[in-house]
């Protein structure tokens, strides 16, 4: 492997290690030769996200121009042109090795561009349209790397797992997203529980949610659970060497929902985290579990809506 390609994989791994601790831990359970390719996909998605969300000093137009420029560089690389970039060579190499669907990457970049102009979603279907690119396609990108003897059957569970992980993040990060001027909980759900955006901002300011907001969060957890349930059959369809990784990721992301429930569904008191000792214990159990061991749907068992 040439020096530039090695450096690009190293850059992606560092982004993953620094920003994706939960998934990075799970990735360490993969066969060594697969890890760098997972790091490459994470690096691609994280770098695009940083252009959108970590460049607050730039105007929306400047951020859009930066994302367009980087996207054009990536698309040029897909067409075989030389690419001068610190991480794209690793991404392009991974796409070539596994013949990943280029349409998934175009869909992802479309959703990243939406974050520059869209600040809320009217319905859950509208949110799902966004998450198709920001989350579901991540599952289908990953599937060829993880491997499966039944890839057609594993495809929809992989998509559902991407949606489950994304919605878990939206539930946990309500306060952080408000700082960016966005709400990912659908407007129709807020209305169902008589919650307004101003209510969310007030709860963030005082560091405590209201009963109606907690009911809303519990309802959103039930939505996430439905995606986890749909994803569960796909874990045992993966190649045996990939199952421990995904059992771990499934349990750790789902554990965030348990932590939110444990703080009475109040996402404003603190950012829900799975304790380190528990993360290590989950990874150890996943590594020791025989291939084919099913996963347990995470989160409290609730029947929405409560009101």
C-alpha positions in Angstrom: 0.0 0.0 0.0 1.4 3.4 -1.0 2.3 6.0 1.6 -0.6 8.4 0.7 -3.1 5.6 1.0 -1.7 4.4 4.3 -1.9 8.0 5.7 -5.5 8.3 4.5 -6.5 5.2 6.3 -4.7 6.4 9.4 -6.5 9.7 9.2 -9.9 8.0 9.0 -9.0 5.7 12.0 -8.1 8.7 14.1 -11.3 10.5 13.3 -13.2 7.3 14.2 -11.2 6.9 17.5 -11.7 10.5 18.5 -15.4 11.0 17.6 -17.0 7.6 17.4 -16.0 5.9 20.6 -19.0 3.6 20.9 -18.7 2.3 17.3 -14.9 2.4 17.4 -14.9 0.0 20.4 -17.2 -2.3 18.4 -15.0 -2.1 15.3 -12.1 -3.5 17.3 -13.9 -6.8 17.4 -13.8 -7.2 13.6 -11.1 -9.1 11.8 -8.1 -6.8 11.5 -8.2 -6.6 7.7 -11.8 -5.2 7.8 -11.2 -2.5 10.4 -9.5 0.0 8.1 -12.4 -0.1 5.7 -14.9 0.6 8.4 -12.7 3.5 9.6 -12.7 4.8 6.0 -16.5 4.9 5.8 -16.7 6.5 9.2 -14.0 9.1 8.2 -16.0 9.9 5.1 -19.3 10.5 7.0 -17.6 12.3 9.8 -15.6 14.7 7.6 -18.8 15.7 5.7 -20.6 16.2 9.0 -17.8 18.4 10.3 -18.0 20.6 7.2 -21.7 21.1 8.0 -21.6 21.3 11.8 -18.1 22.2 12.9 -17.5 25.4 10.8 -19.8 27.8 12.7 -17.5 30.7 11.8 -18.5 30.4 8.2 -21.8 31.5 6.7 -24.3 28.9 5.4 -23.4 29.8 1.9 -19.6 29.3 2.6 -20.3 26.0 4.3 -22.4 24.9 1.3 -19.6 25.9 -1.1 -17.1 23.9 1.0 -19.3 20.8 1.0 -19.9 21.2 -2.8 -16.1 21.5 -3.4 -15.3 18.4 -1.3 -18.2 16.4 -2.9 -16.9 17.4 -6.3 -13.4 16.2 -5.3 -14.9 12.9 -4.2 -16.9 12.4 -7.4 -13.9 13.2 -9.5 -12.0 10.5 -7.6 -14.8 8.0 -8.3 -14.2 8.7 -12.0 -10.5 7.9 -11.7 -9.1 11.4 -11.4 -6.2 12.0 -9.0 -7.4 13.2 -5.6 -5.4 15.5 -3.3 -7.1 15.0 0.0 -6.1 13.7 3.5 -8.7 10.9 3.7 -10.5 10.4 0.4 -7.9 8.0 -1.0 -8.9 5.5 1.7 -12.6 6.0 1.0 -12.1 5.5 -2.8 -10.0 2.4 -2.2 -12.7 0.9 0.1 -15.4 1.6 -2.5 -13.3 -0.1 -5.2 -12.4 -3.1 -3.0 -16.0 -3.9 -2.1 -17.7 -2.4 -5.2 -19.9 -0.3 -3.0 -23.0 1.3 -4.5 -22.0 4.8 -5.6 -25.7 5.9 -5.3 -25.5 5.4 -1.5 -22.7 8.0 -1.3 -24.7 10.5 -3.4 -27.7 10.0 -1.2 -25.5 10.6 1.9 -24.1 13.8 0.5 -27.7 15.0 -0.4 -28.7 14.6 3.3 -25.7 16.5 4.5 -26.6 19.3 2.2 -30.1 19.3 3.7 -28.6 20.1 7.1 -27.5 23.5 5.7 -31.0 24.6 4.9 -33.5 22.4 6.7 -34.1 23.1 10.4 -37.1 20.9 11.2 -39.2 18.1 9.8 -43.0 18.3 9.6 -43.7 14.5 9.7 -41.9 11.3 10.5 -42.0 10.4 6.8 -40.2 13.7 6.1 -37.6 12.8 8.7 -37.2 9.3 7.2 -36.5 10.9 3.8 -33.6 12.7 5.4 -32.5 9.6 7.3 -32.5 7.5 4.1 -29.3 9.3 3.2 -27.9 10.1 6.6 -28.4 6.7 8.1 -30.1 3.9 6.1 -27.4 4.0 3.4 -24.7 3.7 6.0 -26.1 0.2 6.7 -26.0 -0.8 3.1 -22.5 0.7 2.7 -21.3 -1.4 5.6 -23.0 -4.7 4.6 -20.5 -5.8 1.9 -17.6 -5.1 4.4 -19.2 -7.1 7.2 -20.2 -9.8 4.8 -23.2 -12.1 4.7 -24.1 -15.4 3.2 -27.6 -14.0 2.5 -26.9 -10.3 1.5 -30.4 -9.8 0.0 -32.1 -10.9 3.3 -29.6 -8.8 5.3 -30.0 -5.6 3.4 -33.3 -4.3 5.0 -32.1 -5.1 8.5 -28.9 -3.3 7.8 -30.9 -0.2 6.7 -33.1 -0.5 9.8 -30.0 -0.6 12.0 -28.7 2.6 10.5 -32.1 4.3 11.2 -32.1 3.0 14.7 -28.7 4.4 15.5 -29.5 7.7 13.9 -32.8 8.1 15.8 -31.0 7.2 19.0 -28.5 10.0 18.4 -31.4 12.4 17.7 -33.1 11.5 21.0 -29.9 11.9 23.0 -28.8 15.1 21.3 -31.9 17.2 21.4 -30.1 20.0 23.4 -27.0 19.9 21.2 -29.1 20.1 18.0 -31.0 23.1 19.4 -27.7 24.8 19.7 -27.4 24.4 15.9 -30.8 25.7 15.3 -32.3 22.3 14.4 -34.9 19.9 15.8 -35.0 16.4 14.4 -38.1 15.3 16.5 -40.9 15.7 14.0 -43.3 18.7 14.3 -46.3 16.4 14.3 -44.9 14.5 17.3 -44.3 17.7 19.2 -47.9 18.7 18.5 -49.1 15.3 19.7 -47.7 16.0 23.1 -48.4 19.8 23.2 -44.7 20.7 23.0 -43.4 23.6 21.0 -39.8 24.4 19.9 -39.9 27.3 22.5 -40.7 24.7 25.2 -37.6 22.7 24.2 -35.4 25.9 24.2 -36.8 26.8 27.7 -36.1 23.2 29.0 -32.5 23.5 27.6 -32.0 26.8 29.4 -33.1 25.5 32.7 -31.5 22.1 32.3 -34.7 20.1 32.9 -37.5 18.8 30.8 -41.2 19.1 31.5 -43.6 16.1 31.9 -44.9 16.6 28.4 -41.3 16.7 26.9 -40.5 13.5 28.8 -43.6 11.8 27.3 -42.5 13.0 23.9 -39.0 11.5 24.4 -40.5 8.2 25.6 -42.6 8.1 22.4 -39.5 8.7 20.2 -37.8 5.9 22.0 -40.6 3.6 21.0 -40.0 4.7 17.4 -36.4 3.8 17.7 -37.3 0.4 19.3 -39.3 -0.5 16.2 -36.2 0.1 14.0 -34.0 -2.0 16.4 -36.6 -4.8 16.3 -36.6 -4.7 12.5 -32.8 -4.8 12.5 -32.3 -7.6 15.0 -32.7 -10.6 12.5 -29.9 -9.2 10.4 -27.2 -9.6 13.0 -27.2 -13.4 12.7 -27.2 -13.2 8.9 -23.7 -11.6 9.0 -20.5 -13.5 8.5 -19.5 -15.1 11.9 -16.4 -12.9 12.2 -18.6 -9.7 12.0 -21.3 -10.7 14.4 -19.5 -9.8 17.6 -18.8 -6.3 16.3 -22.4 -5.6 15.4 -23.9 -7.3 18.5 -21.7 -4.8 20.5 -22.7 -1.8 18.5 -26.4 -2.8 18.7 -26.2 -3.2 22.4 -24.2 -0.1 23.1 -26.3 2.3 21.0 -29.4 0.7 22.4 -28.0 1.2 25.9 -28.2 4.9 25.3 -32.0 4.5 25.2 -31.8 2.7 28.6 -29.7 5.5 30.0 -32.3 8.1 28.8 -35.1 6.0 30.4 -33.0 5.8 33.6 -33.0 9.6 33.9 -36.8 9.6 33.5 -36.6 10.5 29.8 -35.1 13.9 30.6 -32.5 14.5 27.9 -31.8 18.0 29.3 -30.3 17.0 32.7 -27.3 15.4 31.1 -26.2 13.8 27.9 -26.9 10.1 28.2 -23.8 7.9 28.0 -23.2 4.2 28.6 -20.6 3.9 31.4 -17.2 2.7 30.2 -17.2 -0.4 32.4 -20.5 -1.4 30.9 -19.2 -0.8 27.4 -16.3 -3.1 28.0 -18.6 -5.7 29.6 -20.9 -5.6 26.5 -18.0 -6.0 24.1 -16.6 -9.0 26.1 -20.0 -10.7 26.2 -20.4 -10.2 22.4 -16.9 -11.6 21.7 -17.6 -14.7 23.8 -21.1 -15.3 22.4 -21.3 -18.0 19.7 -22.0 -17.0 16.1 -25.8 -17.0 15.6 -26.6 -15.7 19.1 -29.6 -13.4 18.7 -29.7 -9.9 20.0 -32.2 -8.4 22.5 -34.2 -5.3 21.4 -33.0 -2.5 23.7 -34.9 0.1 25.7 -37.9 0.0 28.0 -40.9 -1.8 26.7 -43.5 0.9 26.2 -46.7 1.2 24.1 -46.9 4.6 22.5 -48.5 7.1 22.8 -49.0 7.4 26.5 -51.5 10.2 26.1 
